[in-house]
Amino acid sequence: MTAPAFAGLSPQQADAMQALGRRWADDIQANRREVCAIYDSVHAALPEDGIRRHADLPYGAHARQRLDLYLPENLSPEDARPVVVFVHGGAFVRGDKDSSPHIYANVPRWFARRGYIGVNVEYRLAPEAPYPAGAEDVAAALAWLRAEIGAYGGDPARVVLVGHSAGGSHVASCLSDPACGDNHAGVAGAVLISARLQADTLPDNPNARGVTAYYGMDPALQAARAPMPFAERLNVPLMVAFAEFENPYLDLYALQYAARVRETQGRSPRVVQVAHHNHTSIVAHLGTDDTAFSQILGEFLESATQPLAHHHAKA
């Protein structure tokens, strides 16, 4: 028996989410705000846990080069827990690790509840910091974690990068674009959620301005700098996920990217379409009673971080 859609939401909230999905592309920013308001109320009503947060730790000199650590209960420096890093979206030109009272802190909190050290990364934005600055910031955060996470009880040799939307672009580029150097050391896997893996300024792309702000005005440069041309260079276990109600073309790009990785790695990455959800709720719902995506994501994280992660994982 399948779980009901939007478990953990009230019937009214579930109906609102269903309606939002059908009209998602009509006004993505307004719909995004509605999704955050719904899930903020849900997360606010959930029980507090014993997770400890270390906020705004600097991994670079810029004000936005900051990260938060979410440590699970009963963690000691000797534990060497796997580390799962979340990189938020925002069309390259906006977005925050704490975009609202509970989003996106819900994501690293969910990691920590499963026994991992959760990390929430802030990074520089375009146009102040154009390509490849976002990916370079992910690489800088990784370097900081390699040097420092052991003191917090983390294992720098077992790090999984999870990127959403533009954050997924930055994760993919960090791990594959030669302009960013080789950042694979210690990376046990990557998860690209609703990621912009190809740059386009098509008329129905609501974030075309962000694409030009980050990748530049030249369509040839946009195509050359986006993650898609470097898919063959990605050599870590990969999951690609997208929502049923997605921003235009992101589902297509996810499938094309996964196919290119398959050609190189010789086996298909995990590819997941998350039913009922939209571009924002695919991550905003993590940590609620809705486990349609979190069960699959949790299995991937456990597999990628073997041999020790399963000793600590909690449902």
C-alpha positions in Angstrom: 0.0 0.0 0.0 1.5 3.3 -1.0 1.7 6.2 1.4 -0.7 9.1 0.9 0.5 12.1 -1.0 1.8 14.9 1.3 1.8 12.8 4.5 2.0 15.1 7.5 0.0 17.9 5.9 -3.6 18.8 6.8 -6.2 18.0 4.1 -6.4 21.7 3.3 -2.6 22.0 3.0 -2.5 18.8 0.8 -5.2 20.2 -1.4 -3.2 23.5 -1.7 -0.1 21.6 -2.7 -1.9 19.6 -5.4 -3.3 22.9 -6.8 0.1 24.5 -6.7 1.6 21.7 -8.7 -0.8 22.1 -11.5 -0.1 25.8 -11.9 3.6 25.7 -10.8 5.1 27.3 -13.8 2.5 30.1 -14.0 4.2 32.2 -11.2 7.1 30.2 -9.7 8.2 32.8 -7.2 4.7 33.4 -5.7 4.1 29.6 -5.6 7.5 29.1 -4.0 6.5 31.5 -1.2 3.3 29.6 -0.6 5.2 26.3 -0.4 7.6 27.7 2.1 4.7 29.1 4.2 3.0 25.7 4.3 6.1 23.7 5.2 7.3 26.3 7.7 4.1 25.7 9.6 4.6 21.9 9.4 8.2 22.0 10.6 7.4 24.4 13.4 4.9 21.9 14.8 7.3 19.0 14.8 9.0 18.0 18.1 12.4 19.6 18.9 15.3 17.2 18.7 18.6 17.1 20.4 20.6 18.3 17.4 23.3 20.9 18.1 23.9 23.6 15.6 27.1 25.5 15.0 26.1 28.5 12.9 27.9 30.7 10.4 31.4 29.1 10.6 33.6 30.9 8.0 35.2 28.8 5.3 36.4 31.9 3.4 36.8 35.7 3.8 33.5 36.8 2.1 30.5 37.4 4.3 28.6 34.7 2.4 31.3 32.1 2.7 29.7 30.6 5.8 28.3 27.2 6.7 26.3 25.7 9.5 26.9 22.3 11.1 24.1 20.2 12.5 25.5 17.5 14.9 23.4 14.4 15.8 22.8 13.5 19.4 25.4 11.6 21.4 28.2 12.5 19.0 31.8 12.4 20.1 34.9 13.4 18.2 35.9 9.8 17.9 32.8 8.8 16.0 34.0 9.8 12.6 30.4 10.0 11.2 29.8 10.6 7.5 29.1 14.2 6.5 26.2 15.3 4.2 26.5 18.8 2.7 23.5 20.7 1.4 23.9 23.6 -1.1 20.7 25.6 -1.6 19.4 27.1 -4.8 18.3 30.6 -5.9 18.8 30.9 -9.7 22.5 31.9 -9.1 21.4 35.5 -7.9 19.5 34.9 -4.7 18.9 32.4 -2.0 20.0 31.7 1.6 20.8 28.7 3.7 18.1 30.0 6.0 15.6 31.1 3.4 12.8 31.0 5.9 12.5 30.0 9.5 12.8 26.3 8.8 13.8 26.1 5.1 16.5 25.0 4.3 17.6 24.1 7.8 15.1 21.2 7.6 17.5 19.4 5.2 20.7 19.2 7.3 18.5 18.6 10.4 17.1 15.6 8.6 20.6 14.4 7.8 21.6 14.8 11.5 18.6 12.9 12.7 19.8 10.0 10.5 23.1 10.0 12.3 25.2 12.1 9.8 26.7 15.4 10.3 24.6 17.8 8.3 26.1 20.9 6.7 24.2 23.9 5.3 26.4 26.0 2.9 26.1 29.6 2.0 27.9 30.9 -1.1 28.6 34.0 -3.1 26.0 35.1 -5.7 26.0 36.6 -9.2 26.4 39.1 -10.6 29.0 40.0 -7.9 30.5 36.5 -8.2 30.0 35.0 -11.7 31.0 31.6 -13.0 32.8 29.6 -11.6 32.5 31.3 -8.2 29.6 29.2 -6.8 31.4 26.0 -7.6 34.6 27.4 -6.2 32.8 28.1 -3.0 31.6 24.5 -2.8 35.2 23.4 -3.3 36.3 25.9 -0.5 33.7 24.5 1.9 34.9 21.0 1.1 38.4 22.0 1.8 37.3 23.5 5.2 35.5 20.3 6.0 38.5 18.1 5.2 40.6 20.1 7.6 38.1 20.8 10.4 35.3 18.3 10.5 37.3 15.6 12.3 37.3 17.8 15.4 33.4 17.8 15.4 33.2 14.0 15.1 33.0 13.8 11.3 34.8 11.7 8.7 36.5 13.9 6.0 36.9 10.8 3.8 33.1 10.2 3.6 31.4 13.4 2.4 28.3 13.4 0.2 27.3 16.6 -1.6 23.7 17.4 -2.1 22.8 20.4 -4.3 19.3 21.8 -5.1 18.6 23.9 -8.2 21.5 26.3 -8.7 23.2 24.6 -5.8 23.0 21.4 -7.8 24.8 23.2 -10.7 27.5 24.3 -8.3 27.9 20.7 -6.9 28.1 19.2 -10.3 30.6 21.8 -11.5 32.7 21.5 -8.4 33.1 17.8 -9.1 33.6 17.8 -12.8 34.5 21.2 -14.3 38.3 21.5 -14.9 38.1 25.2 -14.1 37.4 24.2 -10.5 40.3 21.8 -10.1 40.1 18.3 -8.7 37.8 18.2 -5.7 37.0 14.5 -5.5 39.1 13.7 -2.4 36.8 12.4 0.3 33.7 12.8 -1.7 31.7 9.6 -1.4 28.7 10.6 -3.6 26.6 13.4 -5.0 22.9 14.1 -5.2 21.6 16.6 -7.7 18.0 17.7 -6.9 16.1 19.7 -9.4 19.5 21.0 -10.6 20.1 23.4 -13.5 22.5 21.2 -15.4 22.2 23.0 -18.7 22.2 26.8 -19.2 19.4 28.2 -21.3 17.7 31.5 -21.8 14.6 30.1 -23.5 11.5 32.3 -23.3 9.8 30.1 -20.7 12.8 29.9 -18.4 11.7 32.0 -15.5 15.4 32.2 -14.3 17.0 33.3 -17.6 18.3 36.5 -16.0 20.1 34.4 -13.4 21.7 32.3 -16.1 23.1 35.3 -17.9 24.2 36.9 -14.6 26.2 33.8 -13.7 27.4 32.3 -17.0 27.5 35.4 -19.1 25.5 36.8 -22.0 27.1 34.7 -24.8 24.9 31.5 -25.4 28.0 29.6 -26.6 29.7 30.4 -23.3 26.6 29.5 -21.3 26.5 26.1 -22.9 30.2 25.5 -22.5 30.3 26.5 -18.8 27.2 24.7 -17.6 27.7 21.2 -16.0 26.3 19.2 -18.9 29.5 19.2 -21.0 31.5 17.8 -18.1 29.2 15.0 -17.1 31.7 12.4 -18.3 34.2 13.7 -15.7 31.9 13.0 -12.7 33.3 9.8 -11.1 31.4 9.5 -7.8 28.2 7.6 -7.1 25.3 9.8 -8.3 21.6 10.3 -7.6 19.6 12.6 -9.8 16.2 13.7 -8.6 13.5 16.0 -9.9 10.0 16.9 -9.1 6.8 15.9 -10.9 6.0 19.7 -11.2 9.4 21.1 -12.2 10.8 24.4 -13.4 10.8 24.3 -17.3 13.3 21.8 -18.8 15.1 20.9 -15.5 13.6 17.4 -15.7 14.8 17.0 -19.3 18.3 18.2 -18.3 18.4 15.8 -15.4 17.7 12.9 -17.7 20.2 14.0 -20.3 22.9 14.4 -17.6 22.1 11.0 -16.1 22.5 9.4 -19.5 25.9 11.0 -20.1 27.1 9.8 -16.6 25.8 6.3 -17.5 27.9 6.3 -20.7 31.0 7.0 -18.7 30.5 5.0 -15.5 29.0 2.0 -17.2 26.0 1.9 -14.8 23.0 4.2 -14.4 22.9 6.6 -11.6 19.9 6.6 -9.4 17.2 8.6 -11.2 14.1 9.6 -9.2 11.0 11.6 -10.1 9.3 12.6 -6.9 5.6 12.4 -7.4 3.2 15.2 -6.4 6.0 17.5 -5.4 7.3 20.7 -7.1 10.7 22.4 -7.5 10.6 23.8 -4.0 8.7 21.2 -2.0 11.0 18.4 -3.2 13.4 19.7 -0.5 11.1 21.7 1.8 9.2 18.6 2.8 12.3 16.6 4.0 11.9 15.9 7.7 8.1 15.6 7.6 6.1 12.4 7.7 6.2 12.3 3.9 8.8 9.7 3.2 8.3 9.1 -0.6 11.6 10.8 -1.4 13.4 10.6 1.9 13.4 6.8 2.0 15.1 6.6 -1.4 17.5 9.4 -0.5 18.3 7.8 2.8 19.1 4.5 1.1 21.5 6.3 -1.3 23.3 8.1 1.5 23.7 4.9 3.4 25.0 3.0 0.4 27.4 5.9 -0.6 28.9 6.2 2.9 29.4 2.5 3.8 30.8 0.8 5.7 29.9 2.7 8.9 26.9 4.9 8.3 24.4 2.1 8.8 25.5 1.7 12.4 24.2 5.2 13.2 21.2 5.6 10.8 17.9 6.2 12.4 14.5 6.0 10.8 
